[in-house]
Amino acid sequence: MTAIVERIEAVFAKAGARGFVHAREVGAPGGPEVGVGADDPVVLASVFKIPVAVAFAREVAAGRLDDTERTRVTARYRIGGIGTAGCADDVEMSWRDLAHFMLTMSDNAATDVVYHRVGQEAVDKVLADLGLTRTRLIGCCEDLFASVIADLGAKPDDDLEAVFAAATEEQLWKLAVLDPERTTASTPREITELLDAIWTDRAGDPAACERVRTIMAQQIWPHRISSGFPAGVAIAAKTGTLPAVRNEAGVVTFVDGRRYAVAVFTRADSLADRQPAIDSAIGEAASLAVEHLRAQTVTQ
């Protein structure tokens, strides 16, 4: 295992980051695994939307939420960015379409509307049912942004982009959202356990798990885990991004039907907005980990 750990660590070092990785074959408890800081606490960023999606899907499967019912995304949630979060006007959508936007494009406004509908208790129950004792969600996107506003000494109605632009590097590095001890966090190992539970129908009713799998397979971002695998290898995943944080967690399915849960979290040496080398390193690290697992199985 030492050699593969060193190779993965070298990939991240070259890209200017520290990486935290865990990979395992889906549906193979006690089987081979690859871990690099697998039990270290990591900032989830938008990877937290996976358990929110599971809680949503459970509510639908239990008949407590009509996913075709429509609701409105109002100005309260418009913080800029992609999807309904960046719209100039109120948007009316069905719950199922909001969940789709939440996972496929990481729409923060859609996430918060869904989160407030299902409630923190339902999300916490997902984590408790699966024994994910080191995974902690501190609210939703608006709570994370409120934390940033407070840390930078700004007012709640201040423009977030302007607040970021005015902040010093020293202030940004001290943000609570970049500290896994003070924000929504987990470990790479617990996230692959969550993914395994979704892909083996242990995270909820089979229909609920299938819903989450289907949406994750439609994520629009190909620049991280997907960049490490050739065409024909299916990827269902969720990214997460904050200053100095680039993450992605998902399941890689090969043409032979075998599936691998991979969680990759990074902390960059720089606060630069664009870090393509780290994005690519996530894909390379995921590929190295999965190919190591496949090779181990062949030789056993």
KEKE-3310 file (N, C-alpha, C; in steps of 0.2 Angstrom, whole numbers, plus 5000, padded with zeros to 4 digits):
npx = (5004:5010:5017:5007:5001:5011:5013:5000:5001:5012:5006:4997:5005:5013:5004:5001:4995:4987:4981:4967:4961:4949:4946:4936:4929:4912:4899:4907:4911:4924:4934:4948:4956:4960:4969:4972:4976:4963:4955:4956:4949:4939:4934:4918:4912:4902:4899:4892:4879:4875:4870:4859:4852:4849:4841:4830:4825:4821:4810:4802:4800:4793:4781:4779:4782:4777:4785:4782:4775:4775:4786:4792:4807:4814:4820:4827:4835:4844:4860:4869:4879:4877:4862:4846:4851:4857:4848:4838:4825:4811:4809:4799:4798:4797:4799:4806:4814:4821:4829:4836:4843:4851:4860:4866:4871:4875:4867:4865:4854:4843:4847:4846:4832:4827:4833:4827:4815:4815:4822:4834:4834:4829:4840:4851:4846:4849:4863:4864:4858:4866:4877:4887:4897:4906:4903:4896:4884:4882:4870:4864:4868:4866:4869:4883:4888:4884:4892:4904:4902:4901:4914:4922:4918:4908:4891:4875:4868:4877:4886:4892:4902:4909:4913:4922:4932:4937:4943:4958:4972:4976:4964:4956:4961:4959:4945:4931:4924:4934:4940:4939:4935:4926:4916:4904:4908:4917:4925:4935:4933:4921:4913:4914:4908:4895:4892:4893:4882:4872:4873:4870:4858:4856:4855:4842:4825:4824:4820:4822:4836:4839:4835:4844:4856:4853:4852:4865:4872:4871:4878:4885:4899:4914:4928:4935:4935:4931:4940:4950:4947:4944:4932:4917:4919:4908:4903:4897:4894:4898:4903:4913:4917:4927:4936:4953:4949:4945:4935:4929:4917:4911:4905:4913:4910:4914:4914:4913:4905:4908:4910:4916:4918:4924:4932:4938:4947:4954:4966:4972:4988:4987:4975:4970:4957:4955:4961:4967:4976:4975:4962:4963:4972:4964:4956:4967:4972:4961:4960:4972:4970:4958:4963:4973:4965:4958:4968:4973:4963:4963:4975:4972)
npy = (4994:5006:5011:5015:5025:5034:5037:5044:5054:5061:5066:5075:5084:5089:5096:5106:5105:5097:5080:5070:5054:5041:5025:5011:4995:4994:4987:4977:4973:4974:4972:4975:4992:5009:5021:5038:5048:5044:5044:5057:5073:5082:5096:5097:5105:5107:5094:5090:5090:5077:5069:5077:5075:5062:5062:5069:5061:5050:5055:5057:5044:5039:5045:5057:5068:5076:5075:5081:5092:5110:5124:5140:5148:5161:5178:5178:5167:5169:5170:5172:5164:5148:5141:5142:5150:5160:5167:5182:5184:5178:5160:5146:5130:5112:5100:5089:5094:5104:5096:5090:5100:5104:5093:5090:5102:5109:5119:5131:5139:5130:5119:5124:5127:5114:5108:5116:5111:5097:5097:5098:5088:5077:5075:5073:5061:5052:5051:5046:5034:5027:5026:5036:5044:5054:5063:5079:5091:5108:5116:5123:5130:5144:5145:5142:5153:5164:5162:5165:5178:5183:5180:5189:5201:5208:5214:5205:5209:5212:5212:5196:5193:5205:5206:5196:5200:5211:5206:5201:5189:5183:5184:5176:5163:5160:5158:5150:5141:5134:5126:5110:5107:5117:5118:5111:5095:5079:5063:5055:5041:5040:5046:5037:5026:5031:5033:5019:5014:5020:5015:5001:5001:5003:5015:5019:5017:5006:5013:5026:5027:5024:5035:5045:5040:5041:5054:5059:5053:5062:5073:5089:5092:5089:5089:5084:5070:5063:5066:5058:5045:5035:5036:5027:5022:5024:5038:5044:5057:5070:5087:5098:5115:5127:5142:5137:5124:5109:5097:5080:5067:5051:5037:5025:5016:5002:4994:4981:4980:4981:4992:5006:5016:5032:5045:5061:5073:5090:5102:5116:5125:5137:5152:5154:5157:5149:5133:5123:5112:5106:5101:5092:5083:5077:5069:5061:5055:5048:5039:5032:5026:5018:5009:5002:4995:4987:4979:4973:4964:4956:4949:4942)
npz = (5000:5003:4992:4982:4990:4991:4977:4975:4984:4978:4966:4971:4977:4967:4960:4969:4981:4996:4997:5001:5002:4999:4993:4988:4983:4978:4987:4993:5007:5019:5009:4998:5000:4996:5004:5008:5020:5025:5036:5041:5046:5034:5025:5018:5009:4994:4993:5004:4999:4995:5006:5009:4997:4998:5010:5005:4994:5002:5009:4998:4994:5005:5004:5010:5004:4989:4974:4963:4966:4965:4970:4975:4972:4980:4981:4993:4992:4982:4979:4969:4956:4949:4941:4949:4959:4953:4946:4940:4944:4953:4954:4949:4952:4951:4965:4962:4951:4957:4966:4956:4950:4961:4963:4950:4945:4956:4962:4973:4978:4975:4983:4996:4997:4996:5007:5017:5016:5019:5031:5044:5054:5046:5038:5047:5052:5041:5042:5055:5054:5045:5053:5052:5061:5061:5052:5049:5047:5046:5045:5029:5013:5014:5027:5028:5020:5028:5039:5033:5030:5043:5048:5041:5045:5039:5034:5034:5023:5014:4998:4993:4984:4983:4996:4998:4988:4995:5006:5015:5012:5023:5031:5024:5024:5038:5038:5045:5037:5030:5039:5045:5058:5062:5053:5041:5039:5036:5034:5022:5021:5028:5018:5007:5012:5014:5000:4996:5003:4996:4984:4986:4990:5004:5010:5011:5005:4991:4979:4983:4984:4971:4964:4969:4964:4950:4948:4952:4942:4931:4933:4928:4928:4921:4925:4936:4944:4933:4923:4924:4919:4905:4890:4891:4904:4917:4927:4942:4952:4964:4966:4976:4981:4988:4993:4991:4992:4984:4979:4976:4976:4972:4962:4952:4937:4928:4912:4914:4924:4937:4952:4960:4974:4977:4986:4985:4992:4994:4999:4994:4991:4988:4986:4974:4962:4951:4948:4939:4939:4951:4950:4939:4946:4955:4947:4942:4954:4958:4948:4949:4962:4960:4949:4956:4965:4956:4951:4962:4965:4954:4956:4967)
capx = (5000:5015:5019:5001:5000:5017:5011:4995:5003:5016:5001:4994:5011:5015:4998:5001:4989:4987:4975:4964:4958:4948:4942:4934:4924:4905:4897:4913:4913:4930:4938:4954:4954:4966:4967:4977:4972:4956:4951:4957:4943:4940:4929:4914:4909:4895:4898:4886:4872:4873:4866:4853:4848:4846:4835:4824:4823:4818:4804:4797:4798:4789:4775:4778:4783:4775:4790:4779:4772:4779:4787:4796:4814:4813:4826:4831:4840:4848:4866:4873:4881:4874:4856:4841:4854:4859:4842:4837:4819:4809:4808:4794:4800:4795:4804:4811:4818:4826:4834:4840:4848:4856:4866:4869:4875:4877:4863:4865:4848:4839:4849:4843:4825:4826:4835:4822:4808:4816:4824:4840:4833:4829:4847:4854:4844:4852:4869:4864:4856:4872:4883:4892:4897:4911:4900:4892:4881:4880:4865:4864:4873:4866:4873:4890:4889:4883:4898:4909:4901:4903:4921:4925:4916:4903:4884:4872:4865:4883:4887:4897:4908:4913:4916:4928:4937:4940:4947:4965:4973:4976:4957:4952:4964:4956:4938:4928:4922:4940:4942:4934:4933:4921:4911:4902:4914:4917:4931:4935:4931:4914:4909:4913:4903:4888:4891:4892:4875:4867:4873:4868:4851:4856:4854:4835:4821:4828:4818:4826:4843:4840:4834:4850:4861:4852:4854:4872:4875:4869:4882:4888:4906:4919:4935:4939:4936:4929:4946:4955:4945:4942:4925:4915:4918:4903:4905:4891:4898:4896:4909:4913:4922:4927:4943:4958:4946:4943:4933:4923:4915:4907:4905:4915:4907:4917:4910:4912:4899:4911:4909:4921:4917:4930:4931:4944:4946:4960:4967:4977:4993:4985:4968:4968:4951:4956:4967:4966:4981:4972:4956:4966:4975:4959:4955:4973:4972:4955:4961:4977:4967:4954:4966:4976:4960:4956:4974:4973:4957:4965:4980:4971)
capy = (5000:5012:5013:5018:5031:5039:5040:5048:5060:5065:5069:5081:5089:5092:5101:5112:5104:5091:5077:5065:5050:5034:5021:5004:4992:4995:4980:4972:4975:4971:4971:4980:4999:5013:5027:5043:5052:5042:5046:5064:5077:5086:5101:5094:5110:5105:5086:5089:5089:5070:5067:5081:5072:5055:5064:5071:5055:5046:5059:5056:5037:5037:5048:5063:5074:5075:5078:5085:5099:5116:5129:5146:5150:5168:5182:5176:5162:5171:5173:5172:5158:5144:5138:5147:5155:5166:5170:5188:5184:5172:5154:5141:5123:5106:5098:5085:5098:5107:5091:5088:5106:5103:5088:5090:5108:5112:5125:5133:5141:5124:5115:5127:5126:5107:5107:5118:5107:5091:5098:5096:5082:5071:5074:5070:5054:5048:5050:5042:5027:5024:5026:5041:5048:5059:5067:5084:5096:5114:5120:5123:5135:5150:5145:5143:5160:5168:5161:5169:5186:5185:5180:5194:5207:5211:5214:5200:5210:5214:5208:5191:5194:5211:5205:5192:5204:5216:5202:5199:5182:5181:5183:5171:5157:5159:5157:5144:5136:5131:5122:5105:5107:5122:5119:5105:5091:5072:5060:5052:5035:5040:5047:5031:5022:5034:5031:5012:5013:5022:5010:4995:5001:5003:5021:5020:5013:5006:5019:5032:5026:5024:5042:5048:5037:5043:5061:5060:5051:5067:5079:5092:5094:5083:5091:5082:5063:5061:5068:5052:5039:5035:5035:5020:5022:5029:5042:5047:5060:5077:5091:5103:5120:5133:5145:5132:5118:5106:5090:5077:5060:5047:5030:5024:5010:5000:4990:4974:4980:4983:4999:5009:5022:5036:5051:5064:5080:5093:5108:5119:5129:5144:5154:5156:5155:5143:5128:5117:5107:5102:5098:5086:5079:5073:5063:5056:5051:5043:5033:5027:5022:5012:5004:4998:4990:4982:4975:4969:4959:4951:4945:4938)
capz = (5000:5003:4985:4979:4994:4989:4971:4975:4987:4973:4962:4974:4979:4960:4959:4974:4986:5000:4995:5006:4997:5001:4988:4989:4978:4980:4989:4995:5014:5021:5004:4997:5000:4996:5009:5010:5025:5024:5042:5043:5045:5028:5023:5013:5004:4991:4994:5008:4996:4994:5011:5008:4992:5001:5014:5000:4991:5007:5010:4992:4994:5010:5003:5014:4999:4982:4971:4957:4968:4963:4975:4973:4974:4980:4982:4999:4991:4976:4981:4963:4954:4944:4942:4951:4963:4949:4942:4942:4946:4957:4949:4951:4950:4955:4970:4959:4947:4962:4968:4950:4950:4967:4962:4943:4944:4962:4963:4980:4980:4975:4989:5002:4997:4997:5014:5022:5016:5022:5038:5047:5057:5041:5035:5052:5052:5036:5044:5060:5051:5042:5057:5050:5067:5060:5047:5053:5043:5050:5041:5022:5010:5017:5034:5026:5018:5034:5042:5029:5031:5050:5049:5038:5048:5035:5036:5031:5016:5009:4992:4995:4980:4985:5003:4996:4985:4999:5011:5014:5012:5030:5033:5020:5027:5044:5038:5048:5031:5028:5045:5046:5065:5063:5048:5038:5038:5036:5032:5015:5022:5029:5012:5003:5016:5011:4993:4995:5005:4991:4978:4988:4993:5011:5012:5011:5001:4984:4975:4985:4982:4963:4962:4970:4959:4943:4947:4952:4935:4926:4935:4922:4928:4919:4925:4941:4944:4926:4919:4925:4916:4898:4888:4893:4911:4919:4933:4945:4957:4966:4967:4981:4980:4992:4992:4993:4993:4978:4981:4972:4978:4967:4960:4945:4935:4922:4907:4917:4929:4944:4954:4965:4977:4978:4989:4985:4995:4993:5002:4990:4994:4985:4986:4967:4960:4946:4950:4935:4940:4956:4947:4936:4950:4958:4942:4942:4960:4958:4943:4952:4967:4957:4946:4961:4968:4951:4950:4968:4964:4949:4958:4973)
cpx = (5004:5016:5013:5000:5005:5015:5005:4997:5008:5012:4999:5000:5013:5010:4998:4996:4991:4981:4973:4960:4955:4944:4941:4929:4917:4903:4902:4915:4919:4935:4944:4951:4961:4964:4973:4974:4965:4952:4953:4950:4944:4933:4925:4913:4903:4894:4893:4879:4870:4869:4859:4849:4845:4840:4829:4821:4819:4811:4799:4795:4793:4782:4774:4780:4781:4781:4788:4776:4777:4780:4791:4802:4814:4820:4830:4836:4845:4854:4871:4876:4877:4866:4851:4845:4856:4854:4841:4830:4817:4808:4804:4796:4797:4800:4809:4816:4823:4831:4839:4846:4853:4862:4869:4873:4877:4874:4862:4858:4843:4841:4846:4836:4823:4827:4830:4816:4809:4818:4830:4839:4833:4836:4851:4853:4848:4859:4869:4862:4862:4878:4889:4893:4902:4909:4895:4890:4879:4876:4866:4869:4872:4869:4880:4892:4888:4889:4904:4908:4903:4910:4924:4922:4911:4896:4881:4869:4871:4884:4893:4903:4912:4916:4923:4934:4941:4944:4954:4966:4973:4969:4954:4955:4961:4948:4936:4926:4928:4943:4937:4932:4927:4916:4908:4907:4913:4924:4930:4932:4923:4910:4909:4909:4896:4887:4889:4885:4870:4867:4871:4861:4851:4854:4846:4831:4825:4826:4821:4833:4844:4839:4840:4855:4860:4853:4861:4875:4875:4873:4885:4895:4910:4926:4939:4939:4935:4936:4951:4953:4943:4934:4923:4915:4913:4905:4898:4894:4895:4903:4908:4918:4921:4934:4948:4955:4943:4941:4929:4923:4910:4908:4907:4913:4910:4912:4909:4907:4902:4911:4914:4919:4923:4928:4937:4943:4953:4960:4973:4982:4991:4977:4966:4961:4951:4962:4966:4970:4978:4966:4958:4969:4970:4957:4961:4973:4967:4957:4967:4974:4962:4958:4970:4971:4959:4962:4975:4969:4960:4970:4978:4968)
cpy = (5006:5015:5017:5025:5036:5042:5045:5055:5065:5069:5076:5087:5092:5098:5107:5111:5098:5087:5072:5061:5043:5031:5014:5002:4992:4987:4975:4974:4971:4970:4976:4987:5002:5019:5031:5048:5051:5044:5053:5068:5081:5090:5098:5099:5107:5098:5085:5088:5082:5068:5071:5077:5065:5057:5066:5065:5050:5049:5057:5049:5035:5041:5054:5069:5072:5079:5082:5092:5104:5120:5134:5147:5158:5172:5180:5171:5164:5174:5173:5165:5154:5142:5144:5152:5161:5170:5177:5189:5177:5166:5149:5135:5118:5104:5093:5088:5101:5102:5090:5094:5106:5099:5089:5096:5112:5118:5126:5135:5135:5120:5118:5127:5119:5106:5110:5114:5101:5092:5095:5089:5076:5070:5071:5062:5049:5046:5045:5034:5023:5023:5031:5046:5054:5064:5072:5089:5102:5118:5119:5128:5141:5151:5146:5150:5165:5168:5165:5176:5188:5185:5186:5201:5211:5211:5208:5202:5213:5209:5203:5192:5200:5210:5201:5196:5209:5212:5201:5191:5179:5180:5177:5164:5155:5158:5150:5139:5132:5126:5117:5104:5112:5123:5112:5101:5083:5069:5056:5045:5035:5042:5041:5026:5025:5032:5023:5010:5015:5017:5003:4995:5001:5009:5023:5015:5012:5011:5025:5032:5027:5031:5046:5046:5040:5050:5063:5058:5057:5074:5082:5093:5088:5084:5088:5074:5060:5061:5062:5046:5040:5034:5028:5018:5027:5032:5045:5051:5067:5081:5095:5108:5125:5136:5139:5125:5115:5099:5087:5069:5057:5040:5029:5017:5008:4995:4983:4974:4982:4990:5000:5015:5026:5043:5055:5071:5083:5100:5111:5124:5136:5145:5156:5153:5149:5139:5122:5111:5103:5098:5091:5081:5075:5067:5058:5052:5046:5037:5029:5023:5016:5007:5000:4993:4985:4977:4970:4963:4954:4946:4941:4931)
cpz = (5000:4997:4982:4983:4992:4982:4971:4979:4982:4968:4964:4975:4972:4958:4963:4979:4990:4998:5001:5002:5001:4995:4990:4984:4982:4981:4990:5002:5016:5015:5003:4997:4998:5000:5009:5014:5025:5030:5045:5042:5039:5028:5017:5007:5001:4991:4999:5005:4994:4999:5011:5003:4994:5006:5010:4997:4996:5008:5004:4993:4999:5010:5007:5010:4992:4978:4965:4959:4967:4969:4971:4976:4974:4981:4988:4997:4985:4978:4975:4962:4949:4946:4945:4956:4959:4945:4944:4945:4950:4951:4952:4948:4954:4960:4967:4955:4952:4964:4962:4950:4955:4966:4955:4942:4950:4964:4970:4982:4980:4981:4995:5003:4999:5004:5019:5022:5019:5029:5040:5050:5052:5039:5041:5053:5047:5039:5050:5058:5048:5047:5055:5055:5066:5055:5050:5048:5048:5045:5033:5019:5013:5024:5033:5024:5023:5038:5039:5031:5038:5051:5046:5040:5044:5038:5032:5024:5012:5004:4994:4991:4982:4992:5002:4993:4990:5005:5010:5014:5019:5033:5030:5023:5034:5044:5041:5043:5029:5033:5046:5054:5067:5058:5046:5036:5038:5036:5025:5016:5024:5022:5007:5006:5014:5004:4992:4998:5000:4985:4979:4991:5001:5014:5013:5006:4994:4979:4976:4983:4974:4961:4963:4965:4952:4942:4947:4945:4930:4928:4929:4922:4927:4921:4931:4941:4937:4922:4919:4922:4909:4896:4889:4900:4914:4926:4936:4951:4959:4968:4973:4980:4985:4991:4995:4994:4986:4980:4976:4975:4973:4966:4953:4943:4928:4918:4910:4923:4936:4946:4960:4968:4979:4981:4989:4987:4995:4997:4998:4994:4993:4986:4979:4965:4955:4947:4946:4936:4946:4954:4943:4940:4954:4953:4942:4948:4960:4954:4946:4958:4965:4953:4950:4964:4963:4950:4956:4967:4959:4951:4964:4971)
residu = (MET:THR:ALA:ILE:VAL:GLU:ARG:ILE:GLU:ALA:VAL:PHE:ALA:LYS:ALA:GLY:ALA:ARG:GLY:PHE:VAL:HIS:ALA:ARG:GLU:VAL:GLY:ALA:PRO:GLY:GLY:PRO:GLU:VAL:GLY:VAL:GLY:ALA:ASP:ASP:PRO:VAL:VAL:LEU:ALA:SER:VAL:PHE:LYS:ILE:PRO:VAL:ALA:VAL:ALA:PHE:ALA:ARG:GLU:VAL:ALA:ALA:GLY:ARG:LEU:ASP:ASP:THR:GLU:ARG:THR:ARG:VAL:THR:ALA:ARG:TYR:ARG:ILE:GLY:GLY:ILE:GLY:THR:ALA:GLY:CYS:ALA:ASP:ASP:VAL:GLU:MET:SER:TRP:ARG:ASP:LEU:ALA:HIS:PHE:MET:LEU:THR:MET:SER:ASP:ASN:ALA:ALA:THR:ASP:VAL:VAL:TYR:HIS:ARG:VAL:GLY:GLN:GLU:ALA:VAL:ASP:LYS:VAL:LEU:ALA:ASP:LEU:GLY:LEU:THR:ARG:THR:ARG:LEU:ILE:GLY:CYS:CYS:GLU:ASP:LEU:PHE:ALA:SER:VAL:ILE:ALA:ASP:LEU:GLY:ALA:LYS:PRO:ASP:ASP:ASP:LEU:GLU:ALA:VAL:PHE:ALA:ALA:ALA:THR:GLU:GLU:GLN:LEU:TRP:LYS:LEU:ALA:VAL:LEU:ASP:PRO:GLU:ARG:THR:THR:ALA:SER:THR:PRO:ARG:GLU:ILE:THR:GLU:LEU:LEU:ASP:ALA:ILE:TRP:THR:ASP:ARG:ALA:GLY:ASP:PRO:ALA:ALA:CYS:GLU:ARG:VAL:ARG:THR:ILE:MET:ALA:GLN:GLN:ILE:TRP:PRO:HIS:ARG:ILE:SER:SER:GLY:PHE:PRO:ALA:GLY:VAL:ALA:ILE:ALA:ALA:LYS:THR:GLY:THR:LEU:PRO:ALA:VAL:ARG:ASN:GLU:ALA:GLY:VAL:VAL:THR:PHE:VAL:ASP:GLY:ARG:ARG:TYR:ALA:VAL:ALA:VAL:PHE:THR:ARG:ALA:ASP:SER:LEU:ALA:ASP:ARG:GLN:PRO:ALA:ILE:ASP:SER:ALA:ILE:GLY:GLU:ALA:ALA:SER:LEU:ALA:VAL:GLU:HIS:LEU:ARG:ALA:GLN:THR:VAL:THR:GLN)
# end
